[in-house]
Amino acid sequence: MSKGVEIDLLDRKILTILMEDAVVPYTEIAKKLDVSAGTIHVRMKKLTEIGVVVGSQLIVNPTVIGYDICAFIGIFLDKGSAYQDARKQMEAIPEIVELHYTTGVYSIFAKILCRDTNHLREVLNEKIQPIQGIQRTETFITLEQGFSRQINIL
């Protein structure tokens, strides 16, 4: 959402419901909020057009499909100007599910999902570390995800 975009309480309530379950029918949302389904549809169209809503997605549990390792990689670049090229190359690595250009110790912080530690080693040694501009990496394997959520907008 860009600065200057204002949404009202009804918009926030609609978004909160859909952030919890993106497949709730507009008719059900309308009943909960005591408005018409048409109102929900119009509001969602507006929220999409102004960039508040940027799509929807189905979330797959990676562990259930065999991706048992979640790791965060702190990436040191030779220089900041290497970021754009490195980002483009890392975007082609399917195991990288999030990538952030950061301040602080690391130039880039990446979240990756792998099947096991051998797969993690392969991704690091054969895909990430050979990228031009990457000086070195530091890996943090997550033991448990405590929670994942979006920002509370109410």
FENVENHU-V797205 format. One record per pair of residues at least 12 apart in sequence whose ideal C-beta (glycine too) atoms are under 7 Angstrom apart, sorted by the first residue. I is the first residue (numbers start at 1). J is the second residue. D is the distance in Angstrom with one decimal. If there is no record, write none. Layout:
# FENVENHU-V797205
i->[I	I]
j->[J	J]
d->[D	D]
This chain:
# FENVENHU-V797205
i->[1	1	2	5	5	7	7	10	10	11	11	12	12	13	14	14	14	14	14	15	16	16	17	17	19	22	26	26	62	66	67	67	67	68	68	69	69	69	69	69	70	70	70	71	71	71	71	71	71	71	72	72	72	72	72	73	73	73	73	73	74	74	74	74	74	75	75	75	75	75	75	76	76	76	76	77	77	77	77	77	78	78	80	82	83	83	85	85	86	86	86	86	87	89	90	90	90	93	93	93	95	95	95	95	96	96	97	97	97	98	98	124	124]
j->[51	52	51	50	52	47	52	33	43	43	47	153	154	33	29	33	40	43	44	153	153	154	29	32	150	56	40	41	113	115	113	114	115	115	116	114	116	117	120	141	113	142	145	112	114	120	139	140	141	142	109	110	111	140	142	110	112	128	137	139	105	106	109	137	138	106	107	108	110	134	137	106	107	135	136	107	108	133	134	135	133	135	107	133	101	107	132	133	108	131	133	134	99	131	110	128	131	123	127	128	112	113	114	123	110	112	111	112	113	110	111	137	139]
d->[6.3	5.1	6.4	5.5	6.6	7.0	6.2	6.7	6.8	5.8	6.2	4.9	5.3	5.7	6.0	7.0	6.1	5.7	6.8	5.8	6.3	5.6	5.3	6.7	5.2	4.8	4.2	5.6	5.0	5.4	4.4	6.4	5.7	6.5	6.0	4.3	6.1	6.4	5.3	6.3	5.7	4.5	6.9	5.3	6.9	6.0	5.5	6.2	4.8	6.5	6.3	6.9	5.6	4.5	6.9	4.5	6.2	6.7	5.3	5.5	6.7	3.8	5.9	6.6	4.2	5.8	6.0	4.0	6.4	5.9	5.3	6.3	6.0	4.4	5.0	4.0	6.8	5.4	6.3	6.2	5.3	5.1	6.6	2.8	5.7	6.6	6.6	6.1	6.9	5.4	4.9	6.1	6.5	4.9	6.7	6.9	6.8	6.8	5.0	6.8	4.7	5.9	5.8	4.9	5.2	5.2	5.4	6.7	5.6	6.7	4.0	6.5	6.6]
